[in-house]
Amino acid sequence: MIPEIEALRGLAIALVVLFHTNGILTFAPRGTAGMNVSLPGAFILAGHTGVSLFFLLSGFLLVPPFLREATGGERIDRKAYYRRRALRILPVYWCAVLAATILCSNGQTSRLLRGAPYLLFLNYGELPGPLWPYDGVWWSLATEVQFYLLLPLLPFLLRDGPGRRIGIAVATLYAAAYVSFVLEPCCGLTPDERKGVLVSFFGRAPLFALGAAAGWICQRWGAAIRDALAASAWTRSGACDLALLGIVALLGALLRHVVKLSFDVAELSASYWHLVEGALWAAIMLLLLLAPLRLKGMIANRPLMRLGRWSYSLYLIHYPVLWYSIFWLKGRRPDLFRGRGEIRSLTVAFVLAACVGLSGASYRLIERPFLVRKARIGDRLG
């Protein structure tokens, strides 16, 4: 476990949860067109950036071992790799799908089949879906799985001359297709179909690639960069801390712009903003890992690390708990949600604490037994 990476997971899930909490409270999860917000507020109202950070972290952790194989390093056992990925994501996810299918069936056995496509991550479609609100965040897991399935092919595209030529051709075709797609306003697709492509691995591959680049930099030149920064007079004067604050401010300014446009408008008309978003997150990641920061404790701290450890369960649990709790409370006690008083804040804090508590229980009872088995499989992948 890398403490900074675990803390970044915690930050990512915190942004996602706060984003959905605000959306459910206001019943306008993406309706922010024309809204001017502060930089801190932008991170909450554009909290979907937490999912982008999750994709970067996957690229950071999983790609470098395959790059080492491609450059003559130890070959990765594909069977072990897929077993580890399955043990990591399937047990708690399948439990969530099973529970959602039963709860959404209303006692009708014919409706039990509606959960079958989700078991294989075939859940792209218009929201709300047949298992709403449980399936509200499952789309990103399908994107992750696409990445997991394609990643083992990477060494074959980099290992030798013929493979590299194929790799260059594939990369060139992908880049041309990506640029053409994000710049073409319609491509003959409906808005929902276009969004489905953009949130697939095709649309989010640059985020995985930026995370992979950060991981490769850390593994190849991390020690030299740390030594150089530690010996630098600029570092002792706080230049790295200023750089971190500047990059966070730039990311906040970008997210402010996305909030003002609204996420759907930004996604459909200018989705290349994710390239800038990913580059800024990658820079933050590298500074946390390589620079002697005085401000590191603001992110790499125990609460965020604990939240990062529980992040997968929290990701699956928080949306339906927030949805049903807040709407049930609104129906029974609407006075709790009027204005922005202390009672409203305490009510929301209680619901969020319940989400975290349930996630901790899910981690201990469902995730951890399988993670222990995963750790025994020695393919050296995270």
Secondary structure, 3 states (H helix, E strand, C coil): CCHHHHHHHHHHHHHHHHHHHHHHHHCCCCCCCCCCCCHHHHHHHCCCHHHHHHHHHHHHHHHHHHHHHHCCCCCCCHHHHHHHHHHHHHHHHHHHHHHHHHHHCCCCHHHHHHHHHHHCCCCCCCCCCCCCCHHHHCHHHHHHHHHHHHHHHHHHHCCCHHHHHHHHHHHHHHHHHHHHHHHCCCCCCCHHHHHHHHCCHHHHHHHHHHHHHHHHHHHHHHHHHHHHHHHCHHHHCCHHHHHHHHHHHHHHHHHHHHHHHCHHHHHHHHCCHHHHHHHHHHHHHHHHHHCCCCCHHHCCCHHHHHHHHCHHHHHHHHHHHHHHHHHHHHHHCHHHHCCCCHHHHHHHHHHHHHHHHHHHHHHHHHHHHHHHHHHCCCCCCC
